[in-house]
Amino acid sequence: MRAWHIVRSRLRSLFFRGGRESDLNEELQFHLERETERLQASGLSREDARLQALRLFGGVEQIKEASRDARGTAAVDALSRDTRYAVRRLLRDWRFTSAAVLTLGLAIGANTAIFSVVNAVLFRDSPFAEPDRLVNIYQNDLGGKPLVVVSYDAYREMAQYTDIFAAAMAATIPFPARYLHEGGIRSGTAEYATATYLDVLGLRPSLGRWFESTEERPGAPLVAVLGYQTWTRVFRADPSVLGRIVRIEGAPVTIVGIGPANYRGTLDVGLATDFWMPVTAIRELNAMPWMRAGPTIIAPFFVKARLREGVTVAQAKAAMDVLAPRLAAALPEEVRGGGEFAVGTGITLVATTDVRIHPQADAPFMAIASGLLVVVGLVLAIACSNLATLLLVRGAARTKEISMRLALGATRRQIVRHLLTESLLLSLAGGIAGCILAWWTLRVLQGVELPVTVDLAVDYRVLAFAMALSLITGVAFGLAPALKATKIDLLPALRDEGVLPIDHRRLTLKNALIVVQVAVSVLLLGVTSIFLQQLAEARERRVGYAVDGVAMLETDPRFAGHPAAAVANMSDELLRRIAAVPGVESAALSYGLPMESAAVATVVEGASETRSSGDVSMVWAGPGFFETLRIPLLHGRVFDARDRPGTPSVAVVTETMARRYFGTVDAVGRRFRNDNQPNAWMEVIGVVRDTGARSLSAGDVIARQPSQFYRSYTQSGLVPTTVVARTSGNAAALLGAMQRELRAVDVTLPVITAQTMAQDLERSQVAPKVVATFLSALGGLGLVLASIGLHAVVAFAVARRSREIGIRMALGAASQQVVWSVARGVAGLIGVGTSIGLVLTILIMLALRATSGSADIGIGNLDVYRPNIDPVALLAIAVVTAVVGVAAAFVPARRAARMDPLVALRHE
Amino acid sequence: MSDQTDVLQGTLDLLIMRTIALEPLHGWAIAQRIQQISDDLLRVRQGSLYPALHRLEHQGWITAGWGASENNRRARFYALTKAGRKQLETEVAKWERLSAGVNLVLQRT
């Protein structure tokens, strides 16, 4: 009852503070008047009576304060008073405030953004029902490590262990799938999956249904489940998309459902799968002829199974070990022996909860992610130490103010509370700034044109992470200087005699932090320079084919719904028309974009050893291709009308491939084959000069890819999709004419890409450009933070030494000497930091140069750039760092030198 | 120091509650009444009167409301609540025991 009363009174006083205040005023006013009247009645004059009353009354404000205290609203009042006071102080010291908020905001922003990206890729909660009963099954590669399941039949064999598995599912790795949407062609990805897919995972479609097992049979009408992310982003979450027909890879496919909202695909690495389709649809949608034929579907599959109640992972492993030799015996010729997805005998079964992406890829991915987190963590540590320095500097500068307030009767608690409020406000502002920055960064990242749907969002955990960081920073680094600042011996501080004893340990730590900051910034800038070097080199590299005047038009007749026979004539007519456009010197057809190569494993006739897939890549070409792109022929001939589907398979190889694979540049007449096509020998008919390739494995950079061979679409049964034309005039102007001709041939043919070769090369460098931009942004951020830190440290030193500086100047020291004495230590710090950063950069460069130019990351090879050690770039980084650092230190040093000796001696 | 203020404060609360037990009064009148009744022996400092009133109100022993004063002006009147009445009884009992004790000590030593 009484407790309730107190609560009510407190609430009332909180919400009706204004009313309370005026009540209190009026009450005290009334008392004063009444007292005045009483005194007047006893014979005093009105004025005397009033003065007497006031005297008797005492301090009106004190009474008010005490009455408010009695009411229990003191804490709230104090909080709002502290806040107002802190805001006033922070606004007055706007330089300090903006430095601190900027520091925190940048660091928290960078952390939140990186954490969001890493989070999107690695640290998602498992969305599956009863995830501990799920297992992943892989067939092992030739080295005995888990790879993929290589055929639909192999999956069927596994799924037959129904005494072990309650259910099993399979889905291919995401295949590129282009689809028609609102009149334009979009790039997407598709997984070809079994009807059991969603049930095994224990998930439900968010709308509609998953496909039935009847729809998995060959010849069934094509259906697809749309990914939730694609549905919301591309289809604007329109529910009427159910039942709609979407042309995927040219074929009409009916959308029957929308995937689960919290699930993005089998390969959950930040990319969202756009479509799931029945496993048999791969035969209808994949253009490669060998995918269409054959007794079973051969494709890289991921297989997951749900264990029966009570079955252990070990039991399931044992069952698969029994199956392994039988599967190995029935292995299709295509996946035996070598190549990218060649498998051996073993089967690996692991609990799904133990795998993030793929057993072989997890470690490198985790290493990259942790590396990123360490880098941004360092940035945050630097920012926090900067904030601590700034607060400490401020605390030192306010020593006198604090002692004055202590002397005037403020309690230590009150002062600590003030200082703490200030730093909490600071970190809150920093946290908000950081969140805005992170949100903005992610929006920019999201805006980068990528061929796939990337799911990035600042989620609530990331937000909480950022806010917690900012709060912990505020409390930790606000409290330490606050306590230190109030531990003051009153008298000497007031008399301003005793300069506080310098805490050497602390200063050393701060110096070390500055050195680390400078070193990290230099290192980041150094790594950026490696990327810039790679970009510049790719730009300058002799691509080996014509760029100026070359225009390309890519279409896909399947989207217009034409039968194959009619389509061949159509492309021929298109080629004829474009070749007739005035100014066109040469034109050719090809499949895909020119120089778009795919890594293949090959076997040379007479040699037993299989070349690894990273060694050589294949490009689809056709008659007129080499002439149009001006690739010089060294030996033999190039493709012409002789090469038709019935004639023996032929290939054109580059000079490097000829030398490496056949031991001679003149390899005409020699034979080799794709590793996965046992009986399809290709005869070398010509050798051409090396060219650069657009290799997808290297992040779409123009990679050095001298080992290449070309095949002709005329022999493959593929429908050519691209016209390449070279003009003596403007390539960009030619594009318009080419599109007009396309419409003239058939108005329904879609334009997939229409660009000049120059634009294509420019676009192929988006990924390294993004990385370079990101790294230089981090490097710049580091440098900004380091200079804020330097500025604070120098300001700190100046504040502490102002008396000494004053004495020295009064004794006749020149201002340069003062600046030098302050800057000397700073120059040393910058020097040491820069040297460490440069040495680390050079070590990284040396390590990269020591590699073979490619690194195995488990699920494939990654091209590694081997940089040159460029002394000019390194020198430039050192100079920039030195200039920024010295400039940051110079400002407070100058202030010290400009100090009036008298003022400096009095020091406030 | 602090003990003494505590005693004084407790005494002031007791005196205030006792004074308004008869009829609701405003602050100035409470001070006057205490002074008159104690034959000017006790003087209430305004500096402690109002905080005490607000504390008692906050604790729920007295309530306040606006009313017309003896010279027809708006004044804040304080009255004892039910809980206050009970509290007053215990406080009075406590005080009587205390003063009796103090008296005995003073007389017998």
Interface residues (C-beta under 8 A of the other chain):
Chain A: M1 R2 H5 I6 S9 D23 L24 E26 E27 L28 F30 H31 E33 R34 E35 E37 R38 L56 F57 G58 G59 Q62 I63 A66 S67 R68 D69 A70 R71 G72
Chain B: H26 G27 W28 Q32 R45 Q46 G47 S48 Y50 P51 A52 L53 H54 R55 E57 H58 Q59 G60 S69 N71 R73 R74 A75 R76 A83
